[in-house]
Amino acid sequence: MLEREELNSRAKMIVKHHAIMAAGFGLVPVPFVDLAAVVGVQINMLQELSKLYEVPFSQQRSRSIVASLIGGGLPFAASAMPIVGSILKLVPVVGSVLGGVVMPGLSTATTIALGRLFTKHFESGGTMIDINIEKMRAMFRTEVDQAKAEASEVEAEAKAYKADVVNSEKVAVSA
């Protein structure tokens, strides 16, 4: 197994990579597709963190943990925000703009918070089985609040990456 500092450094890279992807998927203009994609990114992140820390991974268990933390772990208004952000995209023009503003930031913050929470849990010797959801919910709220401050930086990286991809596709098509 890697040294603690190396593990922590790799975990941070995994979390940041997935936060950027979550921000990008938060920009998807199709309602509910954005939510499904973000949850998929978050589960993939948990799988990579499990592999890094040599913790057995269960996709079904990780889905229920993510749903419990995000759906039931935040106050109602905050837990409803991803759904509201996605539903907003149903409203022509204005809805896409508003949903596009809400979803990337919230997707980024919740992904960073989940990543940090699981990194701490795995570093302390925890597994996917011994998670105390009630205890993690309180920690998750704190992590989301802290991650919101960083979300704009990650969102900017996601938008820059998306612009690079779009520009490279335009060059490929015109060639």
Secondary structure in CASP SS format (residue, H / E / C, confidence):
PFRMAT SS
TARGET T0000
AUTHOR 0000-0000-0000
METHOD secondary structure of the structure
MODEL  1
M C 1.00
L C 1.00
E C 1.00
R H 1.00
E H 1.00
E H 1.00
L H 1.00
N H 1.00
S H 1.00
R H 1.00
A H 1.00
K H 1.00
M H 1.00
I H 1.00
V H 1.00
K H 1.00
H H 1.00
H H 1.00
A H 1.00
I H 1.00
M H 1.00
A H 1.00
A H 1.00
G H 1.00
F H 1.00
G H 1.00
L C 1.00
V C 1.00
P C 1.00
V C 1.00
P C 1.00
F C 1.00
V H 1.00
D H 1.00
L H 1.00
A H 1.00
A H 1.00
V H 1.00
V H 1.00
G H 1.00
V H 1.00
Q H 1.00
I H 1.00
N H 1.00
M H 1.00
L H 1.00
Q H 1.00
E H 1.00
L H 1.00
S H 1.00
K H 1.00
L H 1.00
Y C 1.00
E C 1.00
V C 1.00
P C 1.00
F C 1.00
S C 1.00
Q H 1.00
Q H 1.00
R H 1.00
S H 1.00
R H 1.00
S H 1.00
I H 1.00
V H 1.00
A H 1.00
S H 1.00
L H 1.00
I H 1.00
G H 1.00
G H 1.00
G C 1.00
L C 1.00
P C 1.00
F H 1.00
A H 1.00
A H 1.00
S H 1.00
A H 1.00
M H 1.00
P H 1.00
I H 1.00
V H 1.00
G H 1.00
S H 1.00
I H 1.00
L H 1.00
K C 1.00
L C 1.00
V C 1.00
P C 1.00
V C 1.00
V H 1.00
G H 1.00
S H 1.00
V H 1.00
L H 1.00
G H 1.00
G H 1.00
V H 1.00
V H 1.00
M H 1.00
P H 1.00
G H 1.00
L H 1.00
S H 1.00
T H 1.00
A H 1.00
T H 1.00
T H 1.00
I H 1.00
A H 1.00
L H 1.00
G H 1.00
R H 1.00
L H 1.00
F H 1.00
T H 1.00
K H 1.00
H H 1.00
F H 1.00
E H 1.00
S C 1.00
G C 1.00
G C 1.00
T C 1.00
M C 1.00
I C 1.00
D C 1.00
I C 1.00
N C 1.00
I H 1.00
E H 1.00
K H 1.00
M H 1.00
R H 1.00
A H 1.00
M H 1.00
F H 1.00
R H 1.00
T H 1.00
E H 1.00
V H 1.00
D H 1.00
Q H 1.00
A H 1.00
K H 1.00
A H 1.00
E H 1.00
A H 1.00
S H 1.00
E H 1.00
V H 1.00
E H 1.00
A H 1.00
E H 1.00
A H 1.00
K H 1.00
A H 1.00
Y H 1.00
K H 1.00
A H 1.00
D H 1.00
V H 1.00
V H 1.00
N H 1.00
S H 1.00
E H 1.00
K H 1.00
V H 1.00
A H 1.00
V H 1.00
S H 1.00
A C 1.00
END
